[in-house]
Amino acid sequence: MKVIKNKVCFILGGLIALAGIGFWLFLLACTLLFGAMLDLELVLHQLLLIGLPVLAGVVLLVVGLREEYRRRVVLALEWGVFLVYLLMLSSLLFGGYRTIAFGHLLDRDWGLYLRFNANFIPFHTIGEYIRRFLDHSMNYDIILQNLLGNLILFMPMAVFLPCVFHRMYQFRYLVPVMAGILVLVEVVQLVFRLGSLDVDDFILNFSGAMMALGFIHIPAVKRLLQKCYLMG
């Protein structure tokens, strides 16, 4: 009876996980091919509507596996979801509305581009958004997407990296890697003019990543991740 139950969990979980990931990739492909706008709200909706069912499928799949196979299968699934996240993150940072909005600036000189699309003063942009929030001079959705969105954008990265590269669980390894990734993102956006170079984006992205890393360092959370074979 237990063997039949495990097989049912394995098959059902695998089908749910594969269907969710396939549909996720389909939506992403449509976004990239047809130039649809990919924004934070869309990403969050996809995470809730697709990511949660995929997670449920993965749990069922792992429950249905024999003990000796669980770790390898979970690692493969981690890599699969991580790659999907990277594709969505790349489209969000370097495609969609940013390409449309800033593509016309490619023919302008660097000085003019930097003048309107770069901020090197820490907390200048954050302070401006807070000021506009307090005096009601800007739509709240825009403010929240730029502040809260940048704060949570790289949180999954700080969780995925320690899961697939166990050494990254330590702050001394993940901190310089995350800082390097964020600097690279800002440089790429500057060189290819796919958005704005803003030191406040780095501050928010890095702060969010460190918050996520701190969360998985909570003993109860770490034990749960280890029990689910998500962390060594």
TORLUM-643868 format. One record per atom (N, C-alpha, C): x, y, z; residue in three letters. Coordinates in steps of 0.001 Angstrom, whole numbers, plus 524288, in hexadecimal, padded with zeros to 5 digits. Example, Ala and Ser with C-alpha at 12.3 -4.5 7.8 and 13.67 -1.06 7.14 Angstrom:
2
833867E9C681E78ALA8300C7EE6C81E78ALA833907F31C81E78ALA832327F73681BA8SER835667FBDC81BE4SER832648001E81EBESER
END
This chain:
232
803417FB4580000MET800008000080000MET80365804EE80000MET80790804D58032CLYS80B018095C80376LYS80DC480A417FE4FLYS80F43805F87FB9DVAL811E88066A7F691VAL80E51808F37F291VAL8095B8075F7F283ILE8058D809A37EEDFILE804C880F697F008ILE80479810B77F50DLYS803CA816327F69ALYS808708197E7F4D5LYS80D24817747F576ASN811D381A4A7F3D0ASN811E381B1C7EDF0ASN8104B8171F7EB06LYS81035817897E54DLYS80C4081B9C7E383LYS807B381B957E608VAL803AA81F7A7E4ACVAL805AB824FB7E5CDVAL80816825C77EA54CYS80A4382AE57EBB4CYS80E7982C8B7E7DACYS811C3828C87E66DPHE8160B829F07E2C9PHE813EE82B977DD74PHE8104D828A57DB55ILE80E29829CE7D61BILE80B1282EE17D629ILE807A382F757DA04LEU80471834327DA58LEU807D1839037DB32LEU80B9A838A87DEC1GLY80F1183D0E7DFC3GLY8124883E787DB02GLY8144E83A8B7D840GLY8175D83B907D38CGLY8143083E407CF5AGLY80F5483C7F7CE92LEU80BFA83EDE7CA9ALEU80AB78448B7CBE8LEU80980845957D0E6ILE8083F84AF07D28DILE80CFE84E7F7D1E0ILE8118984CA47D396ALA8164A84FD27D339ALA817C0850E67CD8FALA817A684CE07CA3ELEU8190A84D947C4BDLEU81529851157C1ECLEU81022850747C315ALA80C2C853C17C0A1ALA80CE8859747C22FALA80DEF85A547C72AGLY80EBC85FAD7C8FEGLY81385862307C692GLY817E685F637C68FILE81CBB861797C44EILE81C19862527BE6DILE8197F85EA37BBC5GLY8189885F3F7B620GLY81552864057B4E6GLY81129864CD7B7EFPHE80DD18695A7B710PHE810B886E5E7B845PHE8140D86E457BC45TRP8174B872BC7BDBDTRP81AEF8742F7B943TRP81D908704C7B702LEU82111871397B297LEU81E14873397ADD2LEU81957871387AD0DPHE81616873077A8AEPHE814D2878D37A93EPHE8134087A797ADE9LEU81211880047AED1LEU816E58836B7AE0BLEU81B59881837AFE1LEU8202F884757AF4BLEU821AD884F07A995LEU82117880A97A6A7ALA82258880C37A10CALA81ED48849C79E26ALA819CD884B679F85CYS8162F8886E79D18CYS817C988E0479E41CYS8198B88EF37A313THR81B41894277A499THR81FF1895DE7A15FTHR823BA8925B7A0B9LEU82884893AF79DECLEU827A18941F7980DLEU82468890A1795E4LEU823AB8907B7903BLEU82026894DA78E41LEU81C2A8962279141PHE81851899F778F72PHE818F089F51791FCPHE81D1A89FF379516GLY81E5C8A51B79731GLY81A9B8A71979B40GLY817F68A38979DEFALA814658A5437A20FALA8177D8A7877A695ALA814D98AAB97A99DMET817758AD2F7AE0CMET817A58A96B7B2A0MET81C358A8DF7B4E1LEU81CF08A58D7B973LEU81E518A9067BE08LEU81AD08A9807C1C5ASP81BDB8ACD77C640ASP81B6E8A9AA7CB44ASP81C818AC3B7CF88LEU81CA68A9907D48FLEU817638A71D7D5E1LEU813228A9D77D4CBGLU80DF68A7C87D60EGLU80CEF8A2B77D326GLU80E698A2877CE17LEU80DA989DCE7CAFFLEU810E7899547CD33LEU815C689A757CEA4VAL8192F896697D0D9VAL816E48943A7D5E7VAL814EC897A47D94BLEU812AA895E57DE3DLEU80DD0892907DD51LEU80A99894167D984HIS805F9890FF7D84BHIS8078088B987D664HIS80B8F88B547D31FGLN80D4D8864C7D12AGLN80F7A882EF7D58EGLN81245885597D927LEU81462882627DD8DLEU8100A880117E0DELEU80BD68830F7E1A3LEU80789881377E4E0LEU8043487D307E20DLEU802D787E4F7DD1BLEU7FF4187AF47DA34LEU801E0876127D80FLEU806F5876657D70EILE809C3871F87D4C2ILE80DBF86FBA7D892ILE81094873327DB3CGLY814AE871627DEBDGLY812A286E127E333GLY80E3D86F9C7E58BLEU80C2286C9F7E9F1LEU80A418672F7E857LEU80754866A67E3FCPRO80601861537E239PRO80ACE85E0B7E0EEPRO80ECA860827DE98VAL813A085DA57DD71VAL8161885BB77E285VAL8162485F107E680LEU8184E85D8E7EB8BLEU81547858F57EDDCLEU81011859257ED74ALA80CE3854D07EF6BALA80E1A84FCB7EC74ALA80ED3850427E74BGLY8103184BAF7E42CGLY81570849737E5B0GLY8192B84CE17E6B4VAL81E6984B1C7E848VAL81E21848397ED7CVAL81B0D84A497F124VAL81A85847B67F63CVAL81844842357F591VAL81428841BA7F263LEU811DE83C917F16DLEU815C7838F17EED0LEU818AF83B117EB18LEU81C8A837E67E84ELEU820B7835DB7EC08LEU822A28393B7EF6EVAL826BD837AA7F317VAL824B5833A07F6F6VAL81FD18345A7F8C1VAL81D80830997FC6CVAL81D2D82B307F9EFVAL81C2A82B077F4D7GLY81B95826077F22CGLY820A6823687F0A6GLY82502825FA7F186LEU82A0E823C87F006LEU82C598205F7F452LEU82F8A81CB97F2B5ARG83290819CC7F681ARG836D181D5B7F8B6ARG8384A81C477FD85GLU83BE881FA580060GLU840E4820CE7FD63GLU8432381CEC7FAD6GLU8483881DA67F84DGLU847F4821097F36CGLU84339821D47F149TYR842BC824F07EC8ETYR8410482A8C7ED95TYR83F3382B937F247ARG83CC58309F7F351ARG84077835397F282ARG84522834CC7F4B7ARG848BE839357F47CARG84A1A83AA67EEE1ARG84B20836B57EB92ARG84C99837CB7E624ARG8481D83A357E30CARG84369838397E3E8VAL83EE283A557E11BVAL83DB983FE67E2D7VAL83DF0840D67E7F2VAL83CF58461D7E9EDVAL84101849EF7E7CCVAL845F98484A7E77CLEU84A0984BB27E563LEU848F684D097DFB1LEU847478492C7DCA4ALA845FA84A287D720ALA8417284DFB7D6ABALA83D8484D667DA09LEU8390C850F77D9F6LEU83AA4856727DB9DLEU83E1D856BC7DF7BGLU8401385BD87E12AGLU842A385EB07DC98GLU845E285BE07D9B0TRP8487D85E3B7D536TRP8448A85FF97D118TRP8408885CC47D039GLY83C9A85E2E7CC5DGLY839B5863257CDC5GLY837EB863817D2A1VAL835128682C7D45CVAL838B886CE17D483VAL83D9886C047D617PHE841768703C7D643PHE842508728C7D0D2PHE842B686F387CCDCLEU8437F871187C77FLEU83EBC874207C58DLEU83A168724F7C6F2VAL8355C875397C581VAL8356A87A9B7C80AVAL836E087ACE7CD04TYR8374587FD37CFC4TYR83B378836C7CD11TYR83FA58814C7CB71LEU843A48846F7C8D0LEU8419F886937C3A1LEU83EA4883707C0CDLEU83C63885437BBD5LEU83890889BC7BCC2LEU835408891C7C0AEMET8317E88D3E7C1E4MET83447892237C3CEMET838418916B7C700LEU83B30895DA7C904LEU83DF2898C47C494LEU84038895D97C0E5SER842E9898487BC79SER83F2589B5E7B918SER83A888991E7B836SER836A789BEA7B512SER834C48A0D37B7DASER834288A0707BD00LEU832538A4E87C00ELEU8365A8A9477C023LEU83B5C8A7DD7C085LEU83F868ABC17C0F6LEU8414E8ADEB7BBB4LEU8415E8AA9D7B7BBPHE843CA8AC2B7B2C7PHE8400E8AC397AE24PHE83B298AAF47AEFBGLY837798AACC7AAA0GLY8328A8ADAD7ABD8GLY82E6F8AC537A8EFGLY829488AE857A9E4GLY8291E8B4687A9B4GLY826D98B6B37ADD3TYR825DE8BC547ADD5TYR82ADD8BF7C7ADDCTYR82F218BD627B00EARG833F98C0667B040ARG8361D8C1407AAC0ARG8360E8BD0F7A79BTHR837FC8BD917A241THR834AC8C16A79F32THR82F778C11079FEAILE82BF18C48F79D1AILE82CA98CA2C79EEFILE82D0F8CAD07A417ALA82D3B8D0167A647ALA832568D2E47A52FALA836B48D00D7A50FPHE83BC48D2957A49CPHE83E848D19A79F72PHE83BEA8CE8E79BFEGLY83E738CD527970EGLY83FA88D21D793C8GLY83C788D63A7942FHIS83D538DAEA7910DHIS8421B8DE03792CDHIS844478DCA479762LEU848CD8DF8879955LEU84DF58DD6D79736LEU84DBD8D9227943DLEU8528A8D6BA79255LEU8559E8DA4F78EBDLEU852DD8DDE878C2DASP855988E15778883ASP8578A8E65978B23ASP8570E8E6CA79042ARG858CB8EB747930EARG85E2F8EA847956CARG860D78EEBD7969EASP866158EE33798B7ASP865D98EC8179E6DASP86A538EA727A068TRP86A8A8E8587A5A6TRP869678EC7D7A9C9TRP86B598F1347A8F0GLY86A7F8F5467ACCEGLY864C08F6677ADA9GLY861DC8F6C57A969LEU85C438F7D77A9CELEU859638F33A7AC39LEU85B008EE8C7AABETYR8587E8E9E67ACE4TYR859528E98D7B2CETYR85E348EA557B47FLEU85F598EA0C7BA12LEU85C938EE4E7BD21LEU85C088F2D47BAB0ARG859858F7307BD5DARG853FC8F5E67BF01ARG851278F31D7BB9FPHE84BAA8F20B7BCA8PHE84AAB8EC847BEB8PHE84E9A8E9137BE82ASN84D988E3967BFD1ASN851998E1487C38EASN8542A8E4827C69EALA857ED8E2777CA6CALA857908E57F7CF82ALA858118E2A57D3CEASN8583B8E5107D8F0ASN85C978E27B7DC15ASN860608E58B7DDC2PHE864BE8E38A7E0CEPHE8648D8E5667E67DPHE8603E8E7E97E7FAILE85FB18E9F27ED4DILE85C698E61A7F080ILE85EB78E38A7F466PRO85BBF8DFC07F782PRO856EB8E2227FA09PRO852918DF537F9A3PHE84D898E0987FC0CPHE84AE68E5647F99EPHE84D038E7647F548HIS84A718EBCD7F2B2HIS845398EA237F05CHIS8453F8E5E37ED55THR8406E8E4057EADFTHR83C988E2107EEF4THR83E858DF2F7F2D0ILE83B1B8DD337F6F9ILE838798E1C17F9CEILE83B908E5BF7FB14GLY839648EA507FDB6GLY8355E8ED1F7FA68GLY836548ED5B7F54EGLU832A78EFF37F1C5GLU82D718ED097F196GLU82DBC8E7DC7F15ETYR828E08E4C87F15DTYR825F48E5667F67ETYR828BD8E57D7FADBILE8262F8E62F7FFEBILE823A08EB9580036ILE8265C8EF8F7FE3AARG824278F4DC7FE3EARG81F2B8F5137FAFCARG81F4E8F29D7F66DARG81AAE8F2997F308ARG816388EF707F567ARG817A48EB697F865PHE8139B8E85D7FB14PHE810EF8EBAC7FF42PHE814048EEAB8021BLEU811E28F1D780664LEU80E9E8F6688046FLEU810418F8BE7FFFDASP80D368FD307FE0AASP809468FBA27F9D1ASP808A48F6837F8F1HIS804AB8F46D7F55CHIS805598F6817EFC6HIS80A288F7457EE19SER80B0D8F96E7E8E3SER80C4E8F5427E4CCSER80C238F04C7E65EMET80D2B8EC107E2ACMET809B28E7717E3F7MET8082F8E4907E007ASN804F28DFED7E0CBASN807A68DC207E484ASN804C68DA3A7E864TYR8070C8D6BA7EC52TYR809188D1AF7E9DFTYR806708CFCA7E5C9ASP8082A8CAEE7E344ASP80DAE8CB797E118ASP80ED38CFF07DED3ILE8140A8D0E27DC9EILE818238D0E67E0EEILE816DD8D3877E53FILE81A8D8D3E07E9A2ILE81B9C8CE847EBF3ILE8176B8CB7E7ECD7LEU8180E8C6527EF2ELEU81B0D8C2A37EB99LEU819FE8C2E97E67AGLN81CC18BF857E2D0GLN8228E8C0C07E2B0GLN823DF8C5B97E319ASN829608C72B7E2CEASN82C498C64C7E7F1ASN829B08C70C7EC57LEU82C408C63F7F164LEU82BC78C0937F32BLEU826FF8BECB7F3FBLEU826298B9747F5C3LEU827E68B58B7F19FLEU826EE8B6DB7ECA5GLY828758B3597E86CGLY82E4A8B2697E848GLY8315A8B69B7E8A6ASN837018B6017E8AAASN838EF8B33C7ED91ASN8360B8B3C77F1D9LEU837A08B1377F6B5LEU8370C8AB4D7F652LEU832E68A96D7F3D3ILE831DE8A3CA7F3B4ILE833CA8A1267EEB6ILE835928A4407EADFLEU836E18A2167E5C3LEU83B1389DE17E605LEU83F0689EB37E944PHE8436389AFD7E989PHE8432B897877EE63PHE83EDA897BC7F14CMET83E42894367F5B8MET83E8688E777F418MET83BC088CE77EFEDPRO83C2D887657EE4BPRO841BC885D27ECE7PRO844C4889737EAA9MET84A2D8883E7E94EMET84D4F886BF7EE2AMET84C64889827F277ALA84F3D8887A7F74DALA84D838836B7F9DEALA849148814B7F831VAL8475187C387FA29VAL84909877D57F683VAL84889878BD7F164PHE849F9874B87ED97PHE84FCE873777EDC9PHE85313877747EE10LEU858BA876897EDDFLEU85A9A872F07F244LEU85905873D17F738PRO85AAA870227FB4APRO8586E86AA47FA9APRO853DB86A417F805CYS851828651C7F73CCYS85468861EE7F31ACYS85601864787EEE3VAL858AC8619B7EAB1VAL85E95861947EB64VAL860A4865847EE27PHE86635865A87EF80PHE8668F866337F573PHE8670F861E07F830HIS8667C861DA7FDE1HIS86A558656A800A4HIS86ED28665F7FE54ARG872AA869D3800C5ARG8709F86F6A80125ARG86D0C870D47FD9BMET86AEC876227FD85MET8677C8774B80245MET86677873518056BTYR8636B8743480A27TYR8664F877D180DE5TYR86B61877E180D92GLN86E8287B2481100GLN86EB9880BF80EF1GLN86E248847881278PHE86E18889F7810FAPHE8731B88B8680E1APHE877828896A80FC5ARG87C8388B0D80D83ARG87CFE8899C807C9ARG879F5885BF8060ETYR87A0A8844780089TYR875B78870C7FD75TYR87109887347FFB4LEU86C9D889587FCC3LEU86CDA88F467FC3FLEU86EB8891FD80043VAL86ECC897B380020VAL871DC899D07FB71VAL876C98982D7FA94PRO8799489A3E7F600PRO8773B8987C7F0D5PRO87518893B37F0A7VAL872A5891CC7EBD1VAL86DDF895167EA84VAL86A7B896147EE61MET865D18993F7ED6FMET8674E89EC67EBE1MET86B2E8A1057EE87ALA86CE98A64D7ED30ALA86EEC8A6747E796ALA871E58A27B7E601GLY873F08A2467E0ADGLY86F9C8A1C87DCA8GLY86BB089E887DDC7ILE8674B89DE67DA2EILE8645B8A30B7D97FILE863628A5B57DDC7LEU8606A8AA9C7DD94LEU863748AEE37DAB9LEU868848AF2D7DB9DVAL86BB98B2FE7D8CDVAL86BB38B1C57D2F9VAL86C1F8ACB67D1A5LEU86C078AB1C7CC24LEU866E78ACA77C98BLEU8628B8ABEB7CC50VAL85D6F8AD657CA2FVAL85D438B33A7C8FDVAL85F108B66E7CCAAGLU85EFF8BC157CBDCGLU8628E8BDA97C752GLU867138BB287C6DCVAL86ABA8BC6F7C29FVAL868638BAEF7BD54VAL865FE8B65A7BD06VAL8638F8B4A07B81DVAL85F368B85D7B68AVAL85C088B9F07BA58GLN857D98BDA47B925GLN85A108C2CD7B728GLN85E7F8C4697B94DLEU860EE8C9467B7A2LEU863448C8BE7B227LEU866528C49D7B14BVAL8690D8C3F07AC4EVAL865398C3687A7CFVAL8611B8C04D7A88DPHE85D588BF627A459PHE8589C8C3007A4B3PHE858B18C67E7A888ARG8548B8CA6B7A931ARG84F238C7DF7A96CARG84EAE8C40D7ACE4LEU849CE8C12B7AD8DLEU846DC8C2D87B269LEU848488C74A7B482GLY845C08C9337B936GLY8491A8CD567BBBFGLY848738CE177C0A8SER84B708D20A7C372SER84F6E8CF857C711SER853D38D21A7C7B1LEU857C88D0687CB74LEU856E68D3817D070LEU855628D0CB7D488ASP853EB8D3797D95FASP856498D09C7DE02ASP859698D34B7E119VAL85BD18D0E07E5A8VAL857A88CF2D7E98FVAL8531C8D1BC7E981ASP84EE88D0387ED0DASP84C8F8CAF57EB8AASP84C908C9B07E674ASP84AE18C4777E4D2ASP84E688C05A7E746ASP8537B8C1627E72EPHE8573D8BDC47E98FPHE8562D8BD3A7EF69PHE8553A8C1967F204ILE8544F8C17A7F7AFILE84F7C8BE367F8F3ILE84B3E8BF0A7F60ELEU846688BC2D7F70FLEU846FC8B6667F5A9LEU8493F8B5417F119ASN849FF8AFD27EF7AASN84D5E8ACD97F365ASN851AC8AF447F4F3PHE855568ACB87F885PHE852E38AC007FDEDPHE850098AFF07FFC5SER84D778AF87804DFSER849848AB12804E6SER8466F8AAAF800B7GLY842A28A67380061GLY845378A11E80056GLY849808A0A57FD6EALA84C4F89BA97FD33ALA84E6E89A268028DALA8508789DE380566MET852A589CBB80A8FMET84E4589B6480E71MET849BF89DCC80DD9MET8454B89C6C81128MET843AE896C88103AMET843928952F80B3DALA8422788FCD809F1ALA8463088BFC80C13ALA84B3388D5B80B9CLEU84F4E889F480DAALEU84EF68898C81396LEU84DCC88DEA81623GLY84D1688DCC81BCAGLY8488288A5881D5EGLY8445188A6E81A33PHE83FB48874281B58PHE840FC8817481B34PHE843E687FB281735ILE8450F87A17816D7ILE849358787281AD3ILE84B9B87C3B81D91HIS84F3887AF2821C6HIS84C6187A06826F0HIS8475587B2B8272BILE84454879FB82BDAILE8445B8740E82C92ILE845EB8721A83129PRO8468386C6D831EBPRO841CC8693283033PRO83D0B86AF483184ALA83863867F583013ALA837BC867B782A24ALA838E286C0F82780VAL8387486C31821C5VAL83C8E868AC81F4BVAL8414F868EA82156LYS845788659981F3CLYS8442785FD481FDFLYS8421085E588246DARG8409E858E08254CARG83C5C8572782182ARG838A185AAA82076LEU8347B8596881CC2LEU836AB858A181744LEU83A3085C13815A3LEU83C9685BA181080LEU83FB9856898100DLEU84275855248142AGLN84575850478141FGLN841E384B8F81405GLN83D8D84BDC816CBLYS839D28478A816E2LYS83758846AF81189LYS836B284AF280E9CCYS8347584AA38094DCYS8389E849C080527CYS83D7A848C4806D1TYR841D6847CA80345TYR8432284C837FFEATYR841C28512A801C2LEU842E5855E77FECDLEU8482E8583780035LEU84A7B856548046BMET84F878586580615MET852938541F808DDMET857A885401807CFGLY85AEE8500480A38GLY85C328514980FE8GLY
END
